Amino acid sequence: MIKVFKNRYIPTILLICSFALCTEILKGENSSGITIEGRVTDIYDDPVINAHIISSNQDGDVSNHKGEFLFSVKSVPVTLNITALGFKKRTITVDKDDGDNNYQVSNDNKIVLNIVMEQKDHLIDQVEIKGRRQVSEHSQTIDISHVRTLPSAAGASVEGLVRSQMGVASNNELSSQYRVRGGNFDENLVYVNGQEVYRPFLLHSGQQEGLSFVNPDLVETVEFSAGGFSSSYGDKMSSVLDIEYKKPSQNAGGFSAGMLGGDAHAMGTSKDGKLTWITGARYKTNRYLLGSLDEKGDYRPDFTDIQSYITYNYSSRLSFEFLGYYSLNRYQFIPETRETTFGTYSDVKQLTIFFAGKEKDRFETGYGSITADWNFSDNANYRLTLSGFRTVEEETYDIAGAYWLQELEDPTGESDDFNQIGVGEYIQHARNDLFATVNTIDLKGRYDLPLGITEWGAQYRHEKFNDKIEEWEMIDSAGYSIPRSNDYLELARSRHSSNSISNNRLSGHLKNRTSWNIGTGHLITDIGVRGTYFSLNNETNVSPRLLFTWLPGRESDYRIRLSGGYYYQPPFFKEMRLPDGSINENIKAQKSLQIVSGIDYYFNVGSRPFKFTTEAYYKKLSNLISYNVDNVRIVYSGKNDADGYAAGIDFKINGDLVPGEESWATLSLMKSEERLKDNSYTDHEKDGAPGYIPRPSDQRLNFSMFIQDHLPLNPDFKAHLSFHYGTGLPFGPPESPRYEAIHRMPSYRRVDIGFSYDLMNYDSFTSLFNFAKGASIGLEIFNLPDIDNTISYYWVTDIENRQYAVPNYLTSRRINLSFSMNF
């Protein structure tokens, strides 16, 4: 790929340096006048590591592993500001005369201090909150506090954190969707407060996607399982994201704003503590990002949502919960021109398109649930939830394009002249509408018995879909319609259908979680079974699942995990639809037989804790519904026409590279293939069947890294680096046999960096905003190296039926400024 270097890195480097210098006051050299030394401890006399002791003259030091520090100042009196992550800021005025005997003054101009730091209350509250919920040994617990520090073009989102976890892959910064261990976007479960939530169905690009369901400002805990999860979770084959919203204990709120939108939230509780509420609203526009795409025009994306979670304790045993959500995503695009250069060093081509027309989409979604939670006794609990989901989606576009395909005459770059090798026009038309409702009744029970914890659940779900599809594309190249016919005008692509389906689902599960002491070790078992019934195809499935965790001893620094079972995915609306738009009512559930083994190893580097995790897995896949992917649109075959497998190994290491700042890195190696049934070569020069071919999600290697750091003498200034690398996904020509989709896209490479500065240690700011509990400014640079990542291809065909794959590039480098405040 040819890319002209234009000293693009110099402005970025200067911008980073300028931002850092603006937040760091120039420091003079210390004299040897008066030495200040001492020790920083907490209220339990334990050393506080990496505390920053900075004087009003900007002299100072950072405490070591013993909490000790030493530096010099020119003269006294002097004011010292002491800050440490997780502790309240302290301010001390030091003079030679200390009437309160808080420190000692020696005759050799030395002052010895013993500084005691007090923990921040909100950190203590977080520990108490997390302690209320039992964490599964087979899930990854994600720290929600990183949601604001992880630089992401998609904005602050829980899914952004998930994408950097072990076994997860994504190659589109405009989308919140992700793939897990060879699965696609539709194979992931998302639960909020124990109930499954959904996303729009008609999305075909990340530009349209907008906001995901989960509002990070409302989130209390996040657990993620990349496979081998228990029977209490539903009927998907890849992963589970389990989220619980907050139950606040005091009045609070906050807001943030930036170049990509803004959000605000508020929470509170009644005087008697029986009523709690938390509400959040968000607005997002990625117009600024979309302006960096090759396809220029008038982008008008507007995404808004609001949701509220309310709880009421009627008595010590009976409580009620309500969750309401409304989202309106609108996307309008009037394209004007596109110019894309592609090819190799010796074969450079350029596609130029002039457009007419526009696209206008609207996705309106609502969700509501009410739950009654009854503690029947100290050992028995029941939860009854009624929920409803509704979506109205409209996708409309009429876009005409006239294109020129040219080839560079002199690839050495001495000449910019092009030879024209193709010319044509096309028209794309769509009028797609969808109205869907999903209503659910869910009952769960839990018993704390001498033999462990027994849980059961039963669910009834009614689904209704009214769907109308009318879309086609006509391509004219050199005066001929493609595909070419001498008898009639043939469209390149066409789908027309109208469907109305109504169906019911029944599901239930039963499981027991028990702990066993075996010698000096400890065995935890989670044994359960899940059953489902789908009325549309009259199919019943039974899914046994087993999870084991072995702890060798109380003082052991590692644990071993093993899980597996059958995981069925009954077809949802999208999987039932055939390529022509009609519904296949006889389609069956996809099946996955999984086994996952893993080891967690805990160790220290100095005084800082680290954790190393590795998991190996194998999934035998059957009754698969094959599909192709274009951007974020998945087009299914609508038939159980394939079998396959996925196998791989994942690694993760996380810990505090810098005390108090968690960082992590993950590496995933994976292979996923499928074998289509009744499939054979259409090329007469080849005989037999293609055999196993890569699945569309076969991304062989993924590496992600998130690193946090701060300035040694100024912990208020922090840097956050996010790095993603993934090898290329398979692709092939459109409307071609599935076995031809074996070409590979270029690797996905992405580096985002962010800087944040805490304003709460400035007296002038806190005196002006004395109600604030936290405030910071931030700067983010997305796609720092300015790499052209490919998300899909636009195929150009000439009259000789030669096809050219023109890459559709994702966003280029962009800068975002933001401000956030909590109160």
Salt bridges, closest charged atoms under 4 A:
GLU24 OE2 - LYS27 NZ 1.99
GLU37 OE1 - LYS110 NZ 3.43
ASP45 OD1 - ARG39 NH1 3.39
GLU118 OE2 - LYS88 NZ 3.60
ASP121 OD2 - LYS88 NZ 3.79
GLU137 OE2 - ARG513 NH2 2.56
ASP143 OD2 - HIS146 NE2 3.81
GLU173 OE2 - ARG750 NH1 3.13
ASP186 OD1 - ARG199 NH2 3.63
ASP186 OD2 - LYS574 NZ 3.30
GLU196 OE2 - LYS236 NZ 3.92
GLU196 OE1 - ARG461 NH1 3.35
ASP217 OD1 - ARG148 NH2 2.83
ASP217 OD2 - HIS265 ND1 3.67
GLU220 OE1 - ARG132 NH2 3.40
GLU223 OE2 - ARG133 NE 3.77
ASP235 OD1 - ARG530 NE 2.91
ASP242 OD2 - ARG133 NH2 2.83
ASP263 OD1 - ARG148 NH2 2.97
ASP298 OD1 - ARG287 NH2 3.21
ASP298 OD2 - ARG300 NE 2.93
ASP305 OD2 - ARG282 NH2 2.49
GLU321 OE2 - LYS247 NZ 3.54
GLU321 OE2 - ARG383 NH1 3.25
ASP347 OD1 - LYS349 NZ 2.58
GLU359 OE2 - HIS204 NE2 3.57
GLU364 OE1 - ARG362 NH2 3.60
ASP373 OD2 - ARG383 NH1 2.81
ASP378 OD1 - ARG317 NH2 3.42
GLU395 OE2 - HIS204 ND1 2.31
GLU395 OE1 - ARG633 NH2 3.26
ASP398 OD1 - HIS429 ND1 2.62
ASP398 OD2 - ARG431 NH2 2.54
GLU407 OE2 - LYS349 NZ 3.52
ASP442 OD2 - LYS444 NZ 3.98
ASP448 OD1 - ARG446 NE 3.43
GLU455 OE2 - ARG446 NH1 3.53
GLU463 OE2 - ARG461 NE 3.00
GLU463 OE2 - ARG505 NE 2.61
ASP467 OD2 - ARG577 NH1 2.80
GLU470 OE2 - HIS429 NE2 3.41
GLU471 OE2 - ARG493 NH1 2.99
GLU471 OE2 - ARG495 NH2 3.37
GLU471 OE2 - ARG633 NH1 3.64
GLU473 OE1 - ARG493 NE 3.69
ASP526 OD2 - LYS511 NZ 3.10
ASP600 OD2 - ARG559 NE 2.65
ASP600 OD2 - ARG561 NE 2.95
GLU615 OE1 - ARG181 NH2 2.57
GLU615 OE2 - ARG561 NH1 2.59
ASP650 OD2 - ARG181 NH2 2.83
GLU661 OE2 - HIS710 ND1 3.40
GLU661 OE2 - LYS718 NZ 3.50
GLU662 OE1 - HIS146 NE2 2.85
GLU674 OE1 - ARG695 NE 3.20
GLU674 OE2 - ARG738 NH2 2.98
ASP698 OD2 - ARG700 NE 2.58
ASP698 OD2 - ARG744 NH2 2.67
ASP752 OD1 - ARG750 NE 3.03
ASP786 OD2 - ARG8 NH1 2.88
ASP788 OD2 - LYS3 NZ 2.95
ASP798 OD2 - ARG802 NH2 3.04
